[in-house]
Amino acid sequence: MRTAIVNESERTPNRVNILILSIFHLGAVAALFVFTWKALAAAVFLWWLTGSFGIGVGYHRLLTHRGFKTPKPLEYVMTLCGALAMQGGPIDWVATHRIHHAHTDAPGDPHSPRDGGWWSHFIWVISGTAQDHDKAVLMRYTPDLMKDKFHVALNQLYWLPNVVLGALLLVFGGWSYLLWAVFFRATYGLHATWLVNSATHLWGTRRFATKDDSRNSFWVALLTFGEGWHNNHHAYPTAAKHGLAWYEIDTNWWIIRTLQMLGLATSIKLASLTDGFELEATKTT
């Protein structure tokens, strides 16, 4: 039987996060009553811009794992798009994910399903410090980003771009645009990202015999632009391409490949199917 790896102090309710998430979920429900196709189109575009270009490519593959390099202005644009996803500031997000890789499914992992499926999906976000780390933790896990004034500033004001965006959508599009393109879009994006923390450590296939519980999940990959190939990712964390087989759709990689062809992505790190790990042909349900 698996034992819990999170102590009780980390389960203290975080009232600020509970309030923010409650507002966004209520806004997402309210969006259903003011539906328009144009508002939905705006939400879909912003979902891609924030969830794929911002979180998957920017926060994750670029800032966290440095799977490729890009000019600083483009890095800052990606980071700004990631902030619009309302998943926390870039430095706190990166610190959380680096901690996850340092202690995957072991004591110290901030969101392992070994503490419960619902814990790994969202309860960890509304408990303890969640994505609000103190300076000592940030200096330990994100010293590179702590030297960058832009990232430091945006880490404190990550909510501001969404406030500006929301105001513009309300003025020029009305309530349907605001509710769909901010509240519904951000809420959907949060749950999609959280599925990587929960579902891909519970269900799916394992290509590589990693020491953690990571799984490859086709349906999570579709919802997250390729982030669902999680076992591949844990086998090769710094690889910019997560979908290793031809059938593993990874649209985040397509963005990086496009940037490479434009001369905007360099020093791209890739993985091999036969390098460094034993294949494990097991499947869990």
N, C-alpha and C positions, 0 to 999 in steps of 0.2 A: 504493500500500500504506500502511495506517495504521501510524504509529509509536507505540511505547509512550510513555505520558505519566507513568508512575510511576517514580521512581528506585529504585535498589537498597536504599537505607536504609529505605524504606517497606515493603520486603518481608521485613524481619527478623521471624522467628516471634514471636508474642505468646503466651507459654506459659500465661499466666493465662486468656486467652480460649479457647485450645485446650482446656485442662482443663475449663472450664465448659461449653463447647459439647459436648465429648465426653460428659460426665456427662448432660446433657440429652438427647442423642441416644440414649444407652444406656437412659435412663429411658423415652423414647418407645417404644423397641422392647420393653422389659419390659412396658409397658402392654398390649400385644397379648395377653399371656398371662393377664391378670387383667381381662378385659373384662366390664363390666356396662352395661346400658342407662342406669341412673341416673348412673353415672360419666361416660358419654359425654354425657348431657344436661348435666351440670355443666360438662364441658369445652367444649361448644358455647356455652353461655351465657357462660362466661368468655372464650372466643375473641371473641365479639361485644363484650363489655364492655371488654376490653383492646385488641383489634385495631381495632375501629371507634370506639367512644366514646373510648378512650384514645389510641391512636396516630393513626388517620386524622383524627378530629375535633380531639382535644386537642393532641398533640405537633405534628401537621402543619399543619392548617388554622388553628388558633388560635395556638399559640405560635410556630411558625416563620414563617408568612406573615401573621399578623394579618388573616385574611380576614373576621373578625367580632369583635365584642366581647361579653363575657359577665361577669357579676358575679364578683369575685375568688373567693368560696367555691366557685362552680361550676368556675371555671378550675382551682382546686386539686384538686377531685374528679377532673376529667378527667386532670390530670397524674398523680395517684396511680394511676388506672386504666392510664395509659400505662406507668408504672413496672412494673406487674404483667406487662407483655408481655416483660420481660427483654431489652429492646433498648438498654439503657443509660440513664443519667440524662437528665432532660429537657433540661438545658443542653447537654450533650455531643451529644445527638441533634439538637437544633436547630442547633448549630454545624456539625455534619457536613452537614446538609441545606442550610444557607445557603451553605456552601463549595461544595457540589455545584452550586447554582444560579449561583454567581458564576463557576464555571469548568467548566461542563458540557461533557463530552467534550473537554476541553482540559487542558493542564498545570495541575495543582492539583486536578483532580476526584478525590475519594477513591475512587470506584468506577465508572469508565467501562469499558464493554465493549471499548473500544479497547485496553485492556491485557489483554483476554481475557475470554471469557464467564464462566469460573469465578472469575476475579478479581473481577468485578463482582458475582457472586452471593454469594460468602462468603469467598473467600481474603483480601479486604481486611480482613475482620473479625478474622482471626487473624494479621495482619501489622502490624508497626509499632505506632503509637499507636492505630490504629483509632478507637474512640469515646471515647478518653481524652485529651482535649486539654489542653495546658498553659494557665495563666491568661492569658497574653498573647493566645493564639488566642481564648479565650472572651471576653475584653474587647473584642476587635476585632469578633467576629461576633455576640456575644450580650450587648451591654452592657445591654439592657433587662432580661433575665432575671437578670443578675449583681447587679442591685439588689434582687432579691426574695429575702428570707431563706428563704422556704419552698422555692423552686425550688433555691436553693443547697444547702440541707440535703438535699433529696431527691436531688439530683444525686450526692451522696456516698453516700447510703444507699438507692439505688434498689432494691437487692436485698432489703432488709429486709421490705417488704410481702409479697413472695413467700414468704419464710421463715415469716412469721406465717400467711399463707394456707395454706401447705403443712402446717404443724403442726395447724391447725384441721381441715383436710380429713382428715389421717391419724387424728386423735383421733375425729372424728365420722363419718367415712365409710370409713376403712381404706385399705389400699394401693391399691385400684383407683381411688379418688377422687384420691389423691395423684398417682399415675402418669398418669392421664388428664387431670385438670383443671390440673395444673401442668406436668409434663414433656412429655407429648404435645401439649397445647394450646400451650405456649410454643414448642416446636420447630416445630410446623406454622406458627404465626404468624410466626416468624422467616423461614422459607423463603418464605412468601407475600409478606412485605415485601421480601425480597431480590429477588424476581422483578420488582418495580418497578424496582430498580436494574439488573437484567440484561436480562430478557426485553423490557421496554418500551423498551429502547434498541437492540434487535436485530431484533424482529419486530413487525409490525402495520401500521397505516395512519397516514398523516400528513395531517391536515387543514390544518395551518399550516406555513408555510415557516420554521420556526425555524432558528437557526444550529447547533443540536445534532442528535443522532441520535434524539431522543425519538419514540416511537410510541404510538398508541392501541391497546390490546389488550383485547378483550371478555372473554377468559377470565381475564386477570389482574385485570380490574375485578371480576369475580364473586368471585374469591378474596380480594379486599382491600376489599370494600365500596365500590368506586368509584375506588380509587386508580390503576387501570390506564389511565384516560384521560389518559395521561402527556403526550402531545403537546399536548392542550388545556391541561394544567397548565403546561407550560413556555412556552406562548404567553401565558398569563395567570396567573403564579405566585400572585398575591394573591387570586384569585377563590375564593370559598368553595364554588362549585359547579363540579365538574370535568366532569360529564356534560352537555355543551352541547346535544346533540340529544335528541329525545324517547325514542329507543331506547337511549341510553347510560345504563344503570342506575347510579345513584350513591346508594347508601343512606346514605353519610356525609352527603350533602347533605340527605337526608330528616330526619336527626337535627337538623341546623342549622335547617332550616325549621320543624320542630316546636318547637324552642327559641324561634324567632322568634315563633311564634304564642302561646307562653306568656309572651312578654315577657322571655325570658332570653337572647336573641341580638339584638344591635343592630349598626348600622354595617356591614351585610353588603355585601361587595364582590362584584360579579358581572361576567361577561365577555359579550361580544357575538360572534356568529359572523362578523360583517362588519366588526369594528373592528380596524384597525391592522396586520393581516397579510394577505399574499396566500394564497389557498387553494392547496393543493398536493395534487392528486388522485393521488398515487403510492401504491403498496403494495409492501411488501417481505415476503419470506417467508424 
